[in-house]
Amino acid sequence: MDSFSTSMDLVQFIGKLGDLKDEHYHIMLTVSALVELLIEKEMISRQELERKAAELDELMTRSPYPMA
């Protein structure tokens, strides 16, 4: 019975992972559409977007601990 329970847990985990992938795709599609609309309407430029993305990426990759 333990093997069945473990196998079912694995099946449920794989199903949840598939759901997360679908959700991620839909979120990224929405974000991409919003970005393209903002650029088309000249509310932001690609250069501004790229600059801000690089800035945020730098913040996320920087170590939270100061180097001594």
Secondary structure, 3 states (H helix, E strand, C coil): CHHHHHHHHHHHHHHHHHHHHHHHHHHHHHHHHHHHHHHHCCCCCHHHHHHHHHHHHHHHHCCCCCCC
